[in-house]
């Protein structure tokens, strides 16, 4: 019945307004509207600055150190005792076993009690968002009232060049074989098959850099970032302490002329370059989630409400198109349309795939990554999904009114993920 109401709201002139859709949005998500005590809400979130892998401030920092910094900061900011957490989920891609040992070490480095459990999840570039959705699902099931969702990656200390142990039979199956196509080639495939020109890719990359530079210079990221002091080895091997408090990948001097001079990075006649691709990075992020009734009983703030989510499969060799399928699916779950969304945080794995997704869906460019994205900020794989949520909800809060936002990303091996959030207003 609720699904019929949503569909009729889209079809009937009298029920197609944004307000009607917004009133119906939560019937698909397991959350009721009107401040229901069963809603899953985001209380607070923090992130580290994003460091340049191999040469930035975090190049010698271990992921447990980065993770501990954000886990501790989130609870400290809101004055919550860690023993109130029902569970912790950490997204990670490159650490052995998806970082299960690393996460528990970070847990204890944060001073959390042994009675609080922790586990990890690896859904590649959406691992951080998947951690959030896992905690949200556990809250919805009634198992816990509060949980911490995190993401972390050190691309300085771990590389992406080990596919693991795979059957030789994969060569006999086209789709299986496509799962090991290099990510840069999947970007070239998107550009070629869907006609995304080099000029469009470079223009998008320039826009990302300019927006990120403006956001950084105006202090928009300051409330998100936890300054982290770590050890740093210089070229001579001498060790010193450095504090990293600003995203290192932002290049305010970027020009279209400069981008156009860069050589293709993955094939001689290609259009994907180092300048219009995401940066290899280090970083961590964490968000505190809870059942609204429990959050309100503890006097904690509500930064956002999780309204819906979706994960969709796509052909592995054009994995970058994933958001073009996942975003509509998540919006349908929420009972919303593209027009209802104020901000889209779409991970910029490659400019080719973001340009395709934005054009395919008809999203106004001004709504996409208003503070820049991974081309400028960087893409620490397991961290990115949580980092996007933190950035999105802070941006919606700055706007000072009730608003809706979407977080989305493509996923290696051929998937896309998306989640819809509401900022309820001041």
C-alpha positions as CSV (number, residue, x, y, z in Angstrom):
1,X,0.0,0.0,0.0
2,X,2.8,2.4,0.8
3,X,4.5,1.7,-2.5
4,X,1.2,2.4,-4.3
5,X,0.9,5.7,-2.5
6,X,4.4,6.7,-3.6
7,X,3.8,5.6,-7.2
8,X,0.5,7.5,-7.3
9,X,2.3,10.6,-5.9
10,X,4.5,10.5,-9.0
11,X,1.7,9.9,-11.4
12,X,-1.1,12.1,-10.1
13,X,-0.9,15.9,-10.6
14,X,-2.4,16.5,-7.2
15,X,0.2,14.4,-5.5
16,X,3.4,15.1,-7.3
17,X,4.8,17.9,-5.3
18,X,8.1,17.7,-3.5
19,X,6.4,17.9,-0.1
20,X,4.1,15.0,-0.8
21,X,7.1,12.9,-1.9
22,X,9.0,13.9,1.1
23,X,6.2,13.0,3.4
24,X,6.1,9.5,1.9
25,X,9.8,9.0,1.5
26,X,10.5,6.8,4.6
27,X,7.9,4.1,3.9
28,X,10.4,2.2,1.9
29,X,13.3,2.6,4.4
30,X,12.0,1.1,7.6
31,X,11.9,4.6,9.1
32,X,8.7,6.5,9.7
33,X,8.4,10.2,9.2
34,X,7.5,12.8,11.8
35,X,10.5,12.2,14.1
36,X,9.8,8.5,14.7
37,X,11.9,7.0,17.5
38,X,12.8,4.1,15.3
39,X,14.6,6.3,12.7
40,X,18.3,5.7,12.1
41,X,20.0,9.1,12.6
42,X,23.6,10.3,12.2
43,X,24.7,12.0,15.4
44,X,28.1,13.3,14.5
45,X,31.1,12.6,12.2
46,X,34.7,13.5,11.8
47,X,37.5,12.7,9.4
48,X,41.3,13.1,9.1
49,X,42.7,15.3,6.4
50,X,43.4,13.3,3.3
51,X,47.1,12.8,2.7
52,X,49.0,12.1,-0.5
53,X,50.0,8.5,-0.6
54,X,53.8,7.7,-0.5
55,X,54.8,11.3,-0.1
56,X,52.3,13.1,2.2
57,X,52.1,13.6,5.9
58,X,50.6,10.2,6.5
59,X,53.0,8.2,4.4
60,X,54.5,6.6,7.5
61,X,51.4,6.5,9.6
62,X,49.7,3.2,10.2
63,X,45.9,2.8,9.5
64,X,45.2,1.9,13.1
65,X,46.6,5.3,14.2
66,X,44.5,7.2,11.7
67,X,41.4,5.2,12.6
68,X,41.9,5.6,16.3
69,X,42.1,9.4,15.9
70,X,38.7,9.7,14.3
71,X,37.0,7.1,16.5
72,X,38.1,8.9,19.6
73,X,37.3,12.4,18.3
74,X,33.7,11.5,17.4
75,X,32.8,10.3,20.9
76,X,34.8,13.0,22.6
77,X,33.0,15.7,20.7
78,X,29.6,14.5,21.8
79,X,30.6,13.4,25.3
80,X,29.6,9.8,24.8
81,X,31.1,6.9,26.8
82,X,32.4,4.2,24.4
83,X,30.8,1.5,26.4
84,X,27.4,2.7,25.2
85,X,28.3,1.5,21.6
86,X,26.6,-1.7,20.6
87,X,28.9,-2.4,17.6
88,X,31.6,-0.8,15.4
89,X,32.0,-1.6,11.7
90,X,35.1,-0.4,9.8
91,X,35.4,-0.3,6.0
92,X,38.8,-1.2,4.6
93,X,40.1,-2.6,1.3
94,X,43.8,-3.1,1.3
95,X,44.8,-4.5,4.7
96,X,44.9,-8.3,5.1
97,X,41.6,-9.7,6.1
98,X,39.9,-6.3,5.3
99,X,41.8,-5.0,8.4
100,X,40.1,-7.1,11.0
101,X,43.2,-7.1,13.3
102,X,44.0,-3.5,12.5
103,X,40.5,-2.4,13.5
104,X,40.6,-4.1,16.9
105,X,44.0,-2.6,17.6
106,X,42.6,0.9,16.7
107,X,39.7,0.1,19.0
108,X,42.0,-0.4,22.0
109,X,44.3,2.5,21.1
110,X,41.1,4.6,21.3
111,X,40.6,3.4,24.9
112,X,37.4,1.6,24.0
113,X,36.5,-1.3,26.4
114,X,36.9,-4.9,25.3
115,X,33.2,-5.5,25.7
116,X,32.4,-3.4,22.7
117,X,32.7,-5.5,19.5
118,X,34.2,-4.5,16.2
119,X,34.4,-6.0,12.7
120,X,35.4,-4.9,9.2
121,X,33.8,-5.0,5.7
122,X,35.3,-4.7,2.2
123,X,33.0,-3.7,-0.6
124,X,35.9,-2.0,-2.3
125,X,35.3,1.8,-2.9
126,X,32.0,1.7,-1.1
127,X,33.4,0.0,2.0
128,X,33.0,3.0,4.2
129,X,29.4,3.5,3.1
130,X,28.7,-0.2,3.5
131,X,30.0,0.0,7.1
132,X,27.5,2.8,7.7
133,X,24.7,0.7,6.2
134,X,25.7,-2.3,8.2
135,X,25.5,-0.4,11.5
136,X,22.2,1.1,10.4
137,X,20.8,-2.3,9.6
138,X,21.8,-3.6,13.0
139,X,20.0,-0.6,14.6
140,X,16.9,-1.2,12.6
141,X,16.9,-4.9,13.6
142,X,16.6,-3.8,17.2
143,X,19.9,-5.5,18.1
144,X,21.7,-2.2,19.1
145,X,20.8,1.4,19.8
146,X,24.1,3.1,19.0
147,X,27.0,2.2,16.7
148,X,30.1,3.6,15.1
149,X,30.7,3.3,11.3
150,X,34.2,4.0,10.1
151,X,36.4,3.8,7.1
152,X,40.2,3.9,6.8
153,X,42.9,3.3,4.2
154,X,46.7,3.7,4.0
155,X,47.5,3.5,0.3
156,X,51.1,4.4,1.3
157,X,51.6,1.2,3.1
158,X,49.5,-1.2,0.9
159,X,49.1,-1.3,-2.9
160,X,46.3,-2.5,-5.1
161,X,48.4,-4.9,-7.2
162,X,47.5,-8.2,-5.5
163,X,44.2,-9.7,-6.8
164,X,44.5,-12.6,-4.4
165,X,44.1,-16.3,-5.3
166,X,41.8,-16.8,-8.3
167,X,40.9,-19.7,-10.4
168,X,42.5,-20.0,-13.9
169,X,39.0,-20.7,-15.1
170,X,38.2,-17.0,-14.9
171,X,39.9,-16.7,-18.4
172,X,37.0,-18.8,-19.8
173,X,34.3,-16.5,-18.5
174,X,34.1,-13.0,-20.0
175,X,32.4,-11.3,-17.0
176,X,34.8,-13.0,-14.5
177,X,37.8,-11.9,-16.7
178,X,36.5,-8.4,-16.8
179,X,36.7,-8.2,-13.0
180,X,40.5,-7.9,-13.2
181,X,40.5,-5.2,-15.9
182,X,42.6,-2.3,-14.5
183,X,40.5,0.5,-13.1
184,X,42.0,3.0,-15.5
185,X,41.0,0.9,-18.4
186,X,37.4,0.8,-17.1
187,X,37.5,4.6,-17.2
188,X,38.7,4.5,-20.8
189,X,35.9,2.1,-21.6
190,X,33.3,4.5,-20.2
191,X,34.8,7.4,-22.1
192,X,34.9,5.5,-25.4
193,X,31.5,3.8,-25.2
194,X,29.5,6.7,-23.9
195,X,31.3,9.5,-25.7
196,X,32.9,11.4,-22.8
197,X,35.5,13.6,-24.4
198,X,38.9,14.5,-23.0
199,X,37.8,18.2,-22.8
200,X,34.8,17.3,-20.7
201,X,36.9,15.2,-18.3
202,X,39.5,17.9,-17.9
203,X,36.9,20.6,-17.4
204,X,35.2,18.5,-14.7
205,X,38.6,17.9,-13.0
206,X,39.4,21.7,-13.1
207,X,36.0,22.4,-11.5
208,X,36.7,19.8,-8.7
209,X,40.0,21.5,-8.0
210,X,38.6,25.0,-7.9
211,X,35.7,24.1,-5.7
212,X,38.0,22.2,-3.2
213,X,40.4,25.1,-3.1
214,X,37.6,27.6,-2.4
215,X,36.2,25.3,0.3
216,X,39.6,24.8,1.9
217,X,40.5,28.5,1.8
218,X,37.2,29.5,3.4
219,X,37.6,27.0,6.2
220,X,34.6,24.9,5.2
221,X,36.5,21.6,6.0
222,X,37.8,22.8,9.4
223,X,34.9,21.4,11.4
224,X,35.2,18.0,9.7
225,X,38.9,17.5,10.1
226,X,40.6,16.0,13.2
227,X,44.3,17.2,13.2
228,X,46.5,14.1,13.6
229,X,50.1,14.1,14.8
230,X,52.1,11.2,13.4
231,X,55.7,10.2,12.9
232,X,57.3,11.2,9.6
233,X,60.5,9.9,8.0
234,X,62.3,12.4,5.8
235,X,64.4,11.4,2.8
236,X,67.4,10.9,5.0
237,X,65.6,8.6,7.3
238,X,65.4,11.0,10.2
239,X,62.2,10.8,12.2
240,X,60.1,13.7,13.3
241,X,56.5,14.5,14.4
242,X,54.2,16.2,12.0
243,X,50.6,17.4,12.4
244,X,48.4,16.9,9.4
245,X,45.3,19.2,9.4
246,X,44.6,20.0,5.7
247,X,43.8,17.9,2.7
248,X,47.0,17.7,0.7
249,X,45.8,17.0,-2.8
250,X,44.1,20.3,-3.5
251,X,45.9,22.2,-6.3
252,X,44.6,25.7,-6.5
253,X,46.9,26.5,-9.4
254,X,45.3,24.0,-11.7
255,X,44.5,25.3,-15.2
256,X,42.7,23.7,-18.1
257,X,45.8,24.3,-20.2
258,X,47.9,22.4,-17.7
259,X,45.5,19.5,-17.5
260,X,45.4,19.3,-21.3
261,X,49.1,18.7,-21.5
262,X,49.1,15.6,-19.3
263,X,49.7,12.3,-21.1
264,X,47.1,9.5,-20.9
265,X,47.9,7.3,-18.0
266,X,46.5,4.0,-19.0
267,X,46.6,3.7,-22.8
268,X,48.6,5.7,-25.4
269,X,45.5,7.0,-27.2
270,X,43.4,7.3,-24.1
271,X,41.8,10.3,-22.4
272,X,42.2,9.4,-18.7
273,X,45.1,11.2,-17.1
274,X,46.6,11.7,-13.6
275,X,44.8,15.1,-13.6
276,X,41.3,13.8,-14.3
277,X,41.5,10.8,-12.0
278,X,41.2,10.4,-8.2
279,X,44.3,10.6,-6.2
280,X,45.9,7.8,-4.3
281,X,45.6,8.7,-0.7
282,X,45.6,8.0,3.1
283,X,42.9,8.9,5.5
284,X,40.1,7.8,7.9
285,X,36.6,8.9,8.9
286,X,34.0,7.9,11.4
287,X,30.3,8.6,12.1
288,X,28.1,7.9,15.1
289,X,24.7,6.4,14.3
290,X,21.8,5.7,16.6
291,X,18.1,5.0,17.0
292,X,16.4,8.3,17.3
293,X,14.7,7.4,20.6
294,X,18.1,6.4,22.2
295,X,19.9,9.4,20.8
296,X,17.2,11.8,22.1
297,X,17.2,10.1,25.5
298,X,20.9,10.7,25.8
299,X,20.5,14.3,24.8
300,X,22.7,13.8,21.7
301,X,22.3,16.0,18.5
302,X,20.8,14.8,15.2
303,X,23.0,15.8,12.2
304,X,21.1,13.8,9.7
305,X,18.6,10.9,9.0
306,X,19.4,7.9,6.8
307,X,16.4,7.7,4.5
308,X,17.3,5.0,1.9
309,X,20.1,3.1,0.2
310,X,20.7,0.8,-2.8
311,X,23.5,-1.2,-4.3
312,X,23.3,-2.2,-7.9
313,X,25.4,-4.4,-10.2
314,X,26.7,-3.2,-13.6
315,X,29.1,-4.7,-16.2
316,X,32.6,-5.0,-14.6
317,X,34.4,-3.5,-17.5
318,X,32.4,-0.2,-17.2
319,X,32.1,-0.3,-13.4
320,X,32.2,3.5,-13.3
321,X,28.6,3.8,-14.4
322,X,27.4,2.3,-11.1
323,X,26.0,5.5,-9.6
324,X,23.8,6.0,-12.7
325,X,21.8,3.0,-11.5
326,X,22.3,3.1,-7.8
327,X,21.1,6.7,-7.3
328,X,17.7,6.2,-9.0
329,X,17.2,3.0,-7.0
330,X,17.9,4.7,-3.7
331,X,15.7,7.7,-4.5
332,X,12.9,5.3,-5.4
333,X,13.3,3.7,-2.0
334,X,13.1,7.1,-0.4
335,X,10.1,8.2,-2.4
336,X,12.1,11.2,-3.8
337,X,13.1,12.4,-7.2
338,X,16.3,14.0,-8.4
339,X,14.7,17.4,-8.1
340,X,14.2,16.9,-4.4
341,X,17.9,16.5,-3.7
342,X,20.0,19.5,-2.8
343,X,23.5,18.0,-2.9
344,X,24.9,15.0,-4.6
345,X,28.3,13.7,-3.3
346,X,29.4,11.4,-6.1
347,X,32.9,9.9,-5.7
348,X,35.2,11.1,-8.5
349,X,37.0,7.9,-9.2
350,X,37.5,9.2,-12.7
351,X,36.1,12.3,-14.4
352,X,34.9,10.1,-17.3
353,X,32.4,8.1,-15.1
354,X,31.2,11.1,-13.0
355,X,30.5,13.1,-16.2
356,X,28.6,10.2,-17.7
357,X,26.5,9.6,-14.5
358,X,25.7,13.3,-14.1
359,X,24.7,13.7,-17.7
360,X,22.8,10.4,-17.9
361,X,20.7,11.3,-14.8
362,X,20.3,15.0,-15.8
363,X,21.7,16.2,-12.4
364,X,22.4,20.0,-12.4
365,X,26.2,20.3,-12.2
366,X,26.0,22.9,-9.5
367,X,24.5,20.3,-7.2
368,X,27.4,17.9,-7.6
369,X,30.3,17.9,-5.1
370,X,30.0,21.6,-4.2
371,X,33.2,21.3,-2.2
372,X,35.1,19.3,-4.8
373,X,35.6,15.6,-4.8
374,X,38.2,12.8,-5.0
375,X,40.0,14.3,-8.0
376,X,41.1,17.2,-5.7
377,X,40.7,15.7,-2.3
378,X,41.9,12.2,-2.9
379,X,40.3,8.7,-2.6
380,X,41.5,6.6,0.4
381,X,39.5,3.6,-0.7
382,X,37.9,2.3,2.6
383,X,37.6,5.8,4.0
384,X,35.8,7.5,1.1
385,X,32.2,6.5,1.8
386,X,32.3,7.8,5.3
387,X,34.2,10.9,4.3
388,X,31.5,11.7,1.8
389,X,28.8,11.4,4.4
390,X,30.7,13.7,6.8
391,X,31.2,16.3,4.1
392,X,27.6,16.0,2.8
393,X,25.9,16.5,6.2
394,X,28.2,19.4,7.1
395,X,27.3,21.1,3.8
396,X,23.6,20.6,4.3
397,X,23.9,21.9,7.9
398,X,25.7,25.0,6.6
399,X,22.7,25.8,4.4
400,X,20.6,26.2,7.4
401,X,17.4,24.6,6.4
402,X,15.8,21.2,5.9
403,X,17.6,19.5,2.9
404,X,18.3,16.2,1.3
405,X,21.5,14.8,0.0
406,X,22.9,11.7,-1.8
407,X,26.2,9.9,-1.4
408,X,27.2,7.6,-4.2
409,X,30.2,5.8,-5.7
410,X,31.1,3.3,-8.3
411,X,32.6,0.0,-7.1
412,X,35.3,-2.1,-8.7
413,X,34.2,-5.4,-10.3
414,X,31.0,-3.7,-11.4
415,X,28.6,-2.2,-8.9
416,X,27.3,1.2,-7.7
417,X,26.1,2.2,-4.2
418,X,24.0,5.2,-3.1
419,X,22.4,6.4,0.1
420,X,19.9,9.2,0.8
421,X,20.2,11.5,3.8
422,X,18.0,14.2,5.2
423,X,19.3,17.2,7.2
424,X,16.2,17.9,9.4
425,X,17.0,21.6,9.8
426,X,18.3,23.7,12.7
